[in-house]
């Protein structure tokens, strides 16, 4: 069949927005200088009007449903994030910075699935067979159920999948795959999008679970996985500092489960190890009798996580004092500082203020507001807070401390790790009642909370 005419369009490398002309700022994601020119093929009119036979509309009550049988990976942290395991026929995107550990995690998944008797096909476009073998030897022994295939041509990959019909396929990575029907270079927006479309048809048509690895770069030279988020079933992001030992696996989209769950891993010489108790892991190395430090509790899905909030208030020598926030929203910290200035008459306009969540985890839940406020007050007054005190609660613009969800689970997690005093919203304290071994201090405002630690 003769090919159609070709033309050039401009794609945003951040979100995939398509435009007939170049733009400085993308209207979709508001990023600057992300448009690149690519050649696309226009389909012929005869081909464009082809229609497949489709069934008519049906009643909702006539549709039969059944529980999907999931395949467990024997990695509880990953299964939790996926919603209970791998759903057959699902398309999962695993994104993250280069070198963060995506390939190591998926190779460990292949090891456990192959040991359980599942047919697994690992397709690599970045590494040779010997390189994968060297990495696998550090992890451990592998079953013969795992097969390796190094190829970047998507047509050959599709034929291999159809012929071997494995249960799980790993594509590492989507930026190296190319479709001969697309004239753009591998890694371009067009290639990444068309390659993912082909893999989606294979996953749904054959009932094969496919994991796609996608790299994220700050320079925007490679099409990131954000272009594909609307095409896949699940999007997992691997977060953390590549030079640190911890790793956080977070779901930002999941058609088969919750997006609130996270998985915590630790990178070791033998691969990634699951962290069963993230709270204890995050609190390791906490200083004693140091001002500006307090423990708060955040909920990640159904799991309470205790973390240390650190604040440093120092006299500024600058005309405009510095405000720095690591691990939480900068604007939220600025809001809390304004509340302290207005409601407690705490003069911070001439001081540099630094707020940090120890351990490198990023938290967006408002329940840590009270912990941030108390840490700032502690550092400003240079008075240490008792190390057995934990605080959580949302702070409003009027200085009130508002209720948060799942307060009972937070208190139980604090009790389990040896905390004897919990400062929480008064509404939550009334709902919980009394807890043996833990003193609950209910507060209505930030002033009450500051008095509780004085």
MARMIFI-631260 format. One record per atom (N, C-alpha, C, O): y, x, z; residue in one letter. Coordinates in pm, whole numbers, plus 50000, padded with zeros to 5 digits. Last residue first. Layout:
MARMIFI-631260
YXZA...
//
This chain:
MARMIFI-631260
523945060757551X524875068757632X524255072057768X524885078657850X522425043757410X522025057857404X522925066657491X522695078657502X523655019257455X522235020657491X521795035157491X520875038657564X526185021957346X526055021657492X524615023857536X524365029757641X525465019457078X526005032257127X525925032957278X525635043557333X524674992757073X523695003157045X524175016757095X523385024557148X527074979457124X525974978057219X524934989157199X524374994457296X528454987156891X528944991157022X527874990357128X527754999157212X527094974356693X526934988856699X527474994156832X527005004356882X525604944356835X526634951656761X526374966656774X525564971056855X523444934656971X524104925656878X525144932756791X525524927656685X520194946257066X521644948357054X522194938556950X521504934856855X517494950357288X518094942357183X519604944057182X520244943357288X515164972657357X516584970457386X517184962957267X517374968657159X512024975057498X512774969857384X514204966857427X514434959357522X509794998857592X511004992057636X511814987957514X512244996557436X506334998057595X507525000757514X508674992457567X508544980357584X504164989957744X504355004257723X505585007957644X505875019857626X503764959257587X503334967957695X503524982557657X503094986957550X506414940057490X505374948957437X505024958957547X505894966257595X507694906957482X507424919157556X506284926857491X505314921057444X509204894557188X508884892757329X508694906057397X509454915557373X509824890656917X508664898756955X508234896057099X507044895257128X512124874856914X510934870456841X509684877856887X508594872056895X513934889757061X513544876557109X512284871557041X511464864757102X514184911956895X513604913557029X513154900257086X512124899457152X515424900756671X514054905756658X513404907456795X512214904856810X517944895056781X517114884156725X515664888556714X514754880756746X518914920256846X518594910856953X517704899656903X516804895256974X517584948556666X518444936656674X517974926856781X516774925356803X516674977156875X516484968156761X517434956256772X518024954056878X515365005557004X516614998256993X516554990156864X516404995756755X512705013557206X513055009357070X514335001157077X514394991057147X510965037957389X512145029357381X512465026357236X512485035357152X508735053957357X508785045157474X509965035557472X509965025857548X506465065557114X507855062257148X507875051757258X507125041957254X503865071957025X504315076457155X505765073857189X506265079657286X502805061456798X503205075456792X503905080156919X504475090956921X502395034856867X501225042956832X501565057856832X500705066156864X504975025356896X504125026657014X502945035956987X502555043857073X505775024956628X506465033556723X505625035856847X505555047056898X504035005456532X503935019056479X504625028956572X504135040056592X504994983456676X503624988056699X503415002256645X502705010256706X507544980756564X507404984056706X505994989356735X505844998956812X506884973656302X507644985856327X507484990356473X507315002156501X505614949356337X504844960556284X505554973756308X504904983956332X507794934056431X506644936456519X505804948356471X505334956356551X509524931956211X509934939956327X508734943256417X508684954156474X509564921355949X508374928256001X508724937356119X508284948856127X513054924255856X511714918455846X510664927355911X510864939455926X515924923756072X515164929155960X513764923155964X513344917656066X519174911456177X517714911956185X517104917856058X517704917055951X522114931956230X521404920456176X519894922756180X519404934056185X524714939356426X523384944356393X522514932456355X522234923856438X528204940956332X527054934056391X525754940456344X525694946256236X530384951456208X529784959356315X528604952656381X528054958056477X531164937755992X531844934456117X531304942456235X531724940356349X529434945955798X530794951055792X531594947855919X532574954555950X526214952755959X527134945555874X528534951155881X528804960155961X523214970555962X524584969956015X525484963155913X525534967155797X519854964356048X520884964655943X522254962756007X522424954256095X517604985556231X518424973556220X519464975356110X519904986456083X516115007456471X516165001656337X516974988856341X517024982056444X515155036156660X516115025356631X515935020456490X515645028156399X513595052056940X513555048356799X514505036656777X514655028156865X513195078157172X513945066157132X513845064356981X513995073856905X512215101857260X511295090557263X511975077357225X511405066657244X514285119957270X513345121057159X512325109757156X511615108257056X517535108657342X516175110457392X515185110157275X515245101157190X520095125757169X519425113057197X518005116057243X517355125057190X522745147657269X521415145457213X520865131857256X521145127257367X526045149057179X525115144757283X523785141257219X523695133057129X528365152657025X527525164057062X526635160857181X526495168957273X529795132656916X529995134957059X529195146757112X529325150457229X528845134956654X530285135156679X530585138256825X531525145556854X526095131956685X526625144756641X528115145856670X528595156556708X526015105056773X525435115656855X525995129256817X526325137356904X527145091556556X527815091256686X527315102556775X528095108956845X525165096956363X526535101556342X527295101956475X528015111656503X522945084256478X522895098656453X524295104256434X524595115156483X523795057656479X523575064456607X523505079556589X523945087056677X523915052756199X525105051356284X524935059056414X525845066256456X521235056556122X522295065056066X523545064756154X524145075156180X519985035856266X519635049756292X520695059356241X521025069156308X521125013756142X521385016156284X521045030456322X521755036556402X520085015755877X521515016655904X521805020356049X522635029056076X517505011555811X517785024555869X519275026155902X519685036755950X517384987055686X516934987755825X517225001155889X517195002156012X517994987055414X519104986455509X518684987955655X519544989855741X516155010155214X516114998255298X517274998155398X517515008455461X515915032555065X517015023655029X517075011255118X517935002755099X515025066155095X514895052755150X516125044755112X517255049455126X513125093654996X514345085954971X514105071555013X513125065354973X511975123155163X511725109655113X513055102455094X514005104955169X512395147955281X512625146455138X512385132755082X512585130754962X512275154555545X511015152555476X511155150255328X510175150555255X515055136855685X514155148255683X512845144755614X512365133455623X517855125855546X516565120555589X515545131755574X515215135755463X521195133055642X519975137455574X518765130255634X518665128655755X524655135655612X523535127355657X522305131155574X522385132255452X527655149755713X526455151855634X525325143455695X525085144055815X531105150355708X529945143055759X528785144955662X528915142255542X534005166655823X532945166255723X531735159255785X531375161955899X536895149755951X535635157055971X534755156055848X534755145955778X539045132855962X539315147155953X538075155755967X538185167755992X538015107655992X538745110555869X539065125255853X539335129855742X536815098756216X536025107856133X536765112156007X536215119455924X537155084856514X537985091256412X537165101956338X536885112656392X536135054556608X535605068156600X536295075256484X536055071956368X536555027956668X537685037356676X537195051856682X537775060156752X534595010256618X534415018556738X535565028256759X535575035956855X535444996656387X534914988956500X534784997156629X534864991456738X536505016156203X537205003556232X536754997256363X537584993056443X534755038056199X536195040256213X536895027556261X537765028056348X532305025056156X532525032656280X534015035056304X534485034356418X532765014555900X532495005456012X532745012456145X533325006656236X532995038055751X534165029155763X533985019355878X534945016255947X530395047455772X531485055255831X532745046855849X533455048155948X529085027855625X528815028955769X529885037255839X530245034355953X530105033555367X530335020455429X530145021155581X530945015655656X529085058955323X530535057055329X530895043855395X531865043055471X526365052655312X526865061255419X528365059655434X528875059055546X526345037655079X525955031255204X526445039455324X526885033955424X527005056554888X527945045654914X527625038355044X528525033455112X524675072154888X525935077854934X526945066954969X527655067955069X521515061954995X522635059154908X523935064554968X524255061855084X519365089455097X519805075655099X521065074355015X521615084254968X518775116255064X517675107255097X518065092655107X517195084155123X521755128055173X520505132255111X519385123055157X519095122255276X525185127255142X524025119255182X522805123855104X522815123754981X528355138455246X527115141455175X525985133055232X525835131755353X531695143155224X530715132955264X529455135255180X529495134155058X534415163855329X533195161555251X532355150455312X532315148655434X537945156555335X536665160155399X535465156155314X535505146555237X540495168855169X539615157255156X538255161055214X537485168055148X541465192855256X542385181455253X541615168455243X542005158255299X539315210755482X539725206355350X540675194655361X540695187455461X538075217355706X539215225655671X539795221655536X540675228455483X536715194955951X536915198955812X538155207555797X539165205555866X534295196356204X535715196156171X535935201956032X535395212455999X531295178056147X531995190656175X533445189456133X533785182356037X528365162156204X529805159556195X530525172256239X530385176656353X525325154856076X526135165956122X527595162656097X528005160555983X522205138756125X523625137956090X524345149956149X524015154556258X518995127556032X519835138156085X521265136156038X521495132355923X516235108556100X517555108356038X518425118556109X518565118256231X512805108856045X513915114456122X515195114056041X515245118755927X510695080056026X511325091855967X512515096056051X513145087956119X507825060355995X508835065856083X509385078656021X508635086955970X506885032955812X506985047455808X508135051755899X509275047355882X504585006355772X505775011655841X505755026855841X504715032955868X503424989755491X503235001755573X504555005855639X505525008455569X503594970855301X502994966655428X502894978155527X502334976555635X506434983955162X505384974055141X504874969055275X505644963455353X507645003055382X507325004955241X506134996055210X504984999955228X510095000955623X508874994655571X508764997455422X509684994555345X511205025155860X511395018055734X510055012355689X509005018355713X512755035256155X511535029956094X511885022055969X512765013355972X514055066156293X514185052356248X512875048156182X512005056456155X515045089456533X513955084556450X514195069756420X514505061956509X517775112756528X517115100956583X516045096556484X516125099456365X520295136456584X518935133956536X518355121856606X518425120656728X522655145956699X522665141356561X521305138656502X521165138656380X521555173756902X522405162156875X522345158556727X522045166856642X518395182257026X519435185056927X520245172456902X519685161656884X516025183157178X517325183657244X518445187557148X519335195257184X514025197156918X514125191257051X515535193257107X516155203757086X513385188956570X513965197256677X514055189656808X514145177356811X510285183356407X511505177456457X512075185756572X511325189456662X507925191256291X509015200756293X510325195156344X511375201356326X506955159956159X506565173556196X507785182756189X508565182256094X507545135056067X508205139156190X507825153156235X508315157856337X506005130555843X507445131455825X508155136855949X509245142555939X503455128755959X503735139455862X505235141455847X505705152855839X503625105656106X503435118356176X503765130156086X504285140256131X503925087955886X504925088855993X504825102156067X505835108956087X501635089655725X502905095255676X503945096955786X504765106155781X498535094555764X499575090355859X500915096255816X501305106855866X497135103855543X496765091055601X497825085655696X497995073555707X497755118055254X498325118355389X498085104655451X498765094955417X495445133755034X496075121655084X496585123655226X495925130055308X496115162354842X495395156654955X496155144455006X497375144855019X495755177854529X496515168554612X495615162454719X494505158054691X494435211454520X494885198954460X495675190554559X496195195554659X493845234554653X492725227454592X493135214154529X492275206354488X496275241954761X495685250454658X494565243354584X494345245954466X498165210754786X497515222554840X496895230654727X496985226754610X500505186054845X499985195354746X499435207854815X500125214554891X499935154454978X500355168155008X499695177554908X498485177054888X501145120954935X500185131654911X500795144954953X502015146454961X501425086654974X501925099555018X500815109955001X499695107955047X502415057854797X501335066754836X501905080454868X502795085354798X503845025454860X503955039454820X502705046854864X502025042654958X504654991654763X503785001454826X504075015554775X504515017354661X506114973354623X506704978554747X505874989554812X506334996054905X505094959954414X505854971954381X506484978254505X507294987454494X501774946054416X503114947254470X503774960154423X503094970054396X499934938354112X500094940754254X501544941954293X502434939154213X499844937453839X498604934153911X498734936354061X497724936254131X502114946453723X501704932753691X500494928353770X500134916653767X504544965953840X503114963953857X502774949253832X503124940653913X506954991053870X506524979053798X505024977853812X504314987753797X507185011754038X508435004754007X508174992353922X509064984153902X505405027254290X505285017954178X506625010854158X507145004754252X505205061354379X505855048554398X505695040054272X505815045054160X504165088154562X503815080154445X504325066054467X503915059454563X505435118154672X505485103754694X505155096854562X505815099554461X504425148454823X504605140854700X504575126054735X503775121854818X505045180054986X504845165654987X505065159654849X505795165254767X505695206954967X504275203254966X504045188254953X502965184154914X508225219254734X507755214854865X506315209754853X505785208354743X508895223654477X508735235554560X508295232054701X508015241054781X509285198754368X508125206454319X507875218954401X506765224454398X509995172054572X510455185254531X509245193454489X508285194954566X509335138654451X509255149654547X509775162454488X509965163554367X507305113754285X508555119354333X508295130654430X507195132154483X506055096854023X505665107454116X506935114654157X507575121054074X505845062953953X506685074953952X506245084454062X506075080554178X504235040153744X504175047953867X505055060153851X505015066953748X504005009153609X504785021453601X504765028053737X505235022353836X501824987953429X502194994053557X502955006953532X502595014853445X501714979053164X501444969753274X501954975053407X502464967453489X504274986952915X503054989452991X502904979253103X503844971853133X506714979652802X505504978452722X504234979452805X503224973352770X508894984852956X508664970852923X507364968852847X506934957452829X508845012752976X508565004753095X508264990153062X507474983753131X509475030552778X508175023852769X507915013952881X506875007352882X511825043052831X511725035952703X510495027052701X510465017052630X511285056653060X512055044353073X512025036252943X512185024052945X510015080953008X509185069053019X509965056053036X509375045353027X512215098152770X511585096052899X510795083052903X510905074952811X512325119852508X512355105552542X511565103152669X510365105752673X514045149852574X512765143352548X512855128852590X513405125752696X516565156552648X516095161352519X514765155152480X514395155452363X517755150752891X517625139852794X517145144352658X517275136952561X518065167353109X518855170352991X518795159252888X519695158252804X516265159253300X517665155753321X518485158053195X519515151553176X513165144453204X514035156053209X515475151653224X515885141453167X509935134153261X511335130353277X512145143253287X511845151853370X506905126453085X507795135853154X509215130453158X509635123053069X504045106653135X505355107953072X506245117053153X506345115753275X500725097953069X501615106953142X502915108153064X502905110452944X498865068753092X499755076653009X500645085153098X501255080053192X495655056053114X496755061853190X497555070853097X496995079553030X493855027253038X494485039352984X495645043353074X496505035253105X490865010453038X492025013753119X492575027153073X491855037053068X489734988952785X489715002452840X490995004652921X492085001152876X489274966652622X489094965652768X489014978952837X488314980352937X489844967052357X488534972352396X488274971152546X487174974252592X492404954952343X491334950852252X489954955052297X488994947552279X493964967352536X493724953052545X492544948752459X491774939952498X493824994552453X493494990652590X493144975852598X492144972152660X494674993652186X493334998552218X492904993952357X491764989952377X497284984052217X496314976052141X494884980452169X493984972152176X498355005752359X498294992652422X497294983652350X496544976252414X498275025852169X497415026952287X497295013752359X496245010652415X500235015951993X498855017651947X497905018452066X496835012252064X502485017052160X502055004152105X500605004852057X499834995552078X502735044252203X502375035652316X501895022052268X500995016152328X503525051951948X502265057052003X501795048352120X500605045552133X506005039351926X504905035251837X503555039951891X502565032751880X507455053052130X507295038552134X506135033852047X505345025352089X507315079752050X506805075752182X506545060752187X505535056352242X508535078651796X507145082851812X506555078251944X505425073351948X511145069751863X510295062051771X508825065651788X507975056751795X512085089952034X511955076252084X511015068151996X510185060652047X510105120252006X511255111851977X511015097652027X509885093952057X507695132752043X508615132552155X509855124252131X510595121452226X507375145251710X506745141451836X507735142651952X508515152151960X509855132951472X509125143751537X508465138751665X508945129051724X509415105251240X510125112851342X509225123351405X508005122851392X507915089351071X508395102151018X509095110651122X509365122351095X504905073451134X506295074851178X506775088651140X506115098651171X502315075351061X503095065050994X504575065551032X505395058950969X501175093851230X501525098251096X502355087951021X503055091550925X502245097751556X501665088151463X502115091851323X503315092951298X501625120251823X502385116251705X501545107151617X500335108551605X502095132452159X501345124652061X502245120951942X503445118951957X503665143952351X503035152952255X502285145452145X501875151652047X504535124152520X505545131052441X504955140452337X505645144452243X502325116052664X502735107552554X503765114452466X503885111152348X500265145152728X501185134752769X501625127152645X501335131152533X497605128552818X498495138352881X499075147652772X498395157052730X495885100552886X496675106352777X497715115552840X498625110752909X492695091052982X493925097553029X494615103752908X493995111452835X490695062253010X491235072652922X492525077852983X493365070153030X487705046853115X489055051253150X489455062553058X488655071553030X485365040852980X485955030753069X487395033953103X488225024853118X484935048352624X484925051552768X485525040152850X486115030852794X483995047652339X484195036052427X484075039652575X483185034652644X483505064352121X482895067752250X482975056352351X482125055352439X484855050951908X483465055351893X482795057852028X481645054052047X487435045752002X486595034651951X485125038551943X484255030351970X488295071552067X488165061452171X487275049952126X486455045052203X488305083451812X487445088851918X487235078652029X486125077152080X490245068351679X488855068151632X487895073151739X486795067751755X492525075351833X492055061551827X490615060451781X489845052651837X492685102851773X492455098451912X491935084151916X491015081051992X493275101951503X492005107951546X491665103851689X490495101751722X495795089651527X494745083251448X493375088651487X492415081051503X497345107251674X496965094651735X495865087451657X495075080051716X497005140651727X497035130751619X496505117451673X495345116551712X496485157951931X497785151251934X497905140651825X498825132451829X493845169552146X494315164552016X495665157652035X495945152152142X491115177452317X492465182552295X492915178752154X492415184152055X489105162352545X489435162152404X490885166552388X491785159952441X486345160352772X487685165052738X487875165052587X486935167552511X484605137852987X484675145252861X486135148452829X487035140552855X482615131053262X483985134153217X483915142653091X483255153053087X479985130253321X480575117753273X482025119753225X482575111253156X479175152953441X479125152753295X479685139853237X479835138653115X481465159253719X480255153553659X480345154153507X481425155553450X482745188553877X482935176853793X481605172453732X480745180553698X483875204454177X482845201954078X483085188854005X483585179254063X487365213954215X485985212254261X485035210154146X485335213554032X489955224554174X489785211454238X488375209854293X488195204854404X489735248054041X490425248354169X490215235354247X490275235154369X488515239953808X487745248253901X488415249154037X487735250954139X490545226653672X489465218753731X488655226853831X488155221253929X492065247753577X492655238753677X491575230553747X491675227753866X490225258553396X490715266753508X491325258053617X491125260553736X489935236853218X488785241653294X489235249853414X488675248453523X492445235753104X492005224453186X490825228653274X490725224453389X492365260052966X493375257953070X492975246453162X493155247353283X490285255352786X490115265752888X491135264053001X490815266353117X491355235352623X490175232352704X489975242752815X489555239252926X494975236452653X493715238752585X492555235452678X492755232952797X497565211852694X496755222952741X495505224252657X495025214552598X498785190652562X499615201552613X498805213852649X499285225152636X497305169152509X498055174552397X498885186452437X499625191952354X494205157052613X495355165552644X495995170452514X495315175152423X492295132052744X492885136952619X494155144452652X495085138952711X489385124752894X490675131052925X491185137452795X490585146852743X487425097652963X487855106452854X489255111552885X490195103752899X484635086953149X486055090353149X486335100053035X485575109453012X482415063653271X482705072153157X484215074253148X484985064653139X481345064353610X482195058453508X482445068553396X482655080353421X479955074753830X479205070353713X480035063753604X479455058053512X481305086054035X480795072454058X480075066753937X479635055253940X482185109353920X481135110354023X480525096754053X479355095854092X484215099153760X483005104453696X481865105653797X480705103253763X486085092453958X485515081953874X484225086653807X483255079153799X486655117854062X486045107854149X485415096454067X484355091454102X487755131053835X486625136753909X485895126053990X484675125253987X489925114953765X488785116353672X487555121553744X486435117053717X491535120153986X491035106553964X489835106853871X488845099953894X492065146953936X491305143454055X490755129254045X489645126454090X493605143453708X492345150753697X491475148253819X490245147453807X495795129953815X494915122753723X493595130053703X492565123653681X496905150753975X496485138054034X495485130853943X494455126153990X497485170153780X496545173153889X496015160253952X494825159053978X499405157253625X498115160853565X497065163853671X495895160453654X501485154853819X500905143053754X499525146053697X498585138453717X502965174253955X501565172053994X500915160053928X499875155353976X505385184253873X505365177154001X503945174354048X503725172354167X505745195853624X505265204253733X505165197353867X504865203953966X508465175453519X507415185153484X507055193853604X507925198553676X508895144553706X509395157253654X508245166353615X507155165353672X507295113853595X507745123553695X508225136253629X507985138453510X504975086353551X506135094453517X506515103853629X506105102053744X502425069853416X502685078553531X503795088053491X503595096853408X501555037853318X502415049253288X502695056853417X503155051053516X498715020353217X499475025453331X500265037753287X499715046953227X497264992253109X497965003853056X498955008453163X499895001353197X493994977453151X495394979253188X495954992053127X495215001353098X491294973153116X492194969153009X493664970953040X494504966452962X490554967553458X490064970453322X491024964953216X491494953653225X492634980553708X492244968253638X491764971853498X492494978553425X491955000953980X492275000753838X491764987753777X490594984253793X493154990054308X492284997254216X492734995654072X493774989654046X495034977754464X493634976154500X492664983454410X491454983154435X497534983554367X497274969854407X495824967254440X495404955654445X498335009154322X497905001454205X497634986854239X497534978554149X498795017454584X499935016054494X499575007754371X500395000054322X496145017954679X497145009354744X498325006854649X498794995554636X494975037454519X494505023654509X495505013954570X495695002954518X496335060154613X496535055654476X496095041254459X496775033454393X495375061254877X496815060854853X497105055754712X498025047854693X492595062854849X493185050954908X494675049954881X495195038854862X490595070754610X491815076754666X492645065054718X493315058154642X488605057854483X488245064854606X489385073554658X489175082554739X489325041354282X489375055554252X488905064154369X488815076354356X487715011054186X488355019254289X488265033954251X487265038554195X488374987253956X487614999653972X488345008254073X489475012454049X488274951654001X488974964353994X488014976054015X486984974854081X487924922653841X487134932553912X487794946153892X487854951453781X490154896053885X489814907953810X489014917553897X489364920254011X489194862853936X489664875253997X489204887153914X488034888253877X490104839453682X489114845553770X489684858753822X490544864853758X491044808053537X491334821553584X490204826353673X489444818553730X491474786153269X490614790753375X490964805253410X491144813653322X493674760853176X493424775253171X492614779253292X492994776353405X494414735153206X493144737553136X492784752253130X491694755853083X496904733953319X495764730353404X494424733353339X493404734153407X498594739753106X498434749753211X497204746853295X496514756153338X497464731752778X497954727552909X497674738253013X496654745053009X498464750352484X497454744452572X498114740552704X499194745552737X499424752852137X499734753152281X498654745852361X498034736452313X497014766651899X498134758351941X498384759252089X497624765852161X496274800251783X495934787351839X497164779751881X498244785551898X497014815651469X497184814851614X496804801051662X496984791151591X496644838751210X496314825451261X496374825551412X495844834651476X499464858651128X498094857251171X497864843251225X498774836751277X501434864050843X501264857150970X499784856151003X498954853350916X503774882850660X502384880350693X502284873850830X502984877950923X506324890150603X506064875750613X504594872550641X504214860850646X506314917550582X507054911750692X506734897150713X506834892050824X504994922150347X504314925350472X505004918850590X504354915150688X506904913850165X505594907250165X504864909650297X504224900650353X509024931250218X509194917050246X507864909850254X507674901050337X508084961950390X508334953850272X508404939050306X507894934750410X509824977250660X508634971050603X509014962550484X510094956750477X511525007450676X511664993050665X510434987150597X510034991650490X511225034050896X510755028150770X510895013050776X510435006650871X513685056951019X512725046051038X512395040250902X513165041450807X514845086751161X514515079651038X513455069151066X512435071951130X517445090651405X516055091251363X515855082951238X516595073451212X519815105851618X519565099551488X518105101451449X517585112551458X520515097651955X519995107051856X519665099251729X519295087551734X522535093552242X522085088352114X521655099652022X522335109852011X523665102452477X522195101452473X521665096552339X520455095552323X526345103952578X525795113952487X524265114152486X523645124752493X525985086752892X526815093052791X526015103252709X525135110152761X524735054352992X524685068952994X525485074552877X525655067852775X524455027053005X525765032653038X525735047753051X526625053553113X522295013552910X522125020453039X523395027453085X523415033153194X523474998752684X522364993952765X522295000052903X522234992953003X525505011752550X525804998752610X524714993752702X524964985452790X526055046252592X525055036052559X525445022852625X525695022552745X528805063152456X528185057352575X527245046252533X527585037852450X529205071052188X529335080752296X528655076052422X528005083952490X527085062851915X528005058652020X528055069452127X527055076152154X526375059651567X526385067851688X527415062551787X528495058251747X524935029151437X525875040251435X525835047551569X525345042451669X523055009651481X523195014751344X524155026451333X524185033251230X520955013851769X522275011051714X522345016451571X521755026951542X518895006252046X518985009351903X520345005051849X520824994151879X517815019952352X518755010952284X518935015652139X519115027552114X516205035852513X515675031152387X516565021552311X516115015552214X517135047952745X516615034352756X516055028752626X515475017852626X517565075452678X517325071152816X516665057552825X515735055752903X518115079552415X516935086252469X516635082252613X515565085352664X518965055052188X519315060952318X518055066952377X517035060152389X519005060351836X518325055651956X518895062552078X519265074252073X520175050551521X520425058751639X519765052151760X519915040151784X518675052751195X519305045351303X519465054951420X518955066151417X518205054250845X518425061350971X519125052151070X520045044751035X515475043650637X516885043950673X516995051250806X515985054250870X513245037750362X513585043950489X515095043750511X515875043650416X511245011450223X512375020550220X512645026050360X512325019750461X507635011050257X508955005250238X510035015850237X509765027750250X504805023050068X505625022650186X506985016850155X507455017450041X502175005849914X503375013849904X504225012150028X504335001350085X498815008550000X500005000050000X501245008850000X501345018350079X
//
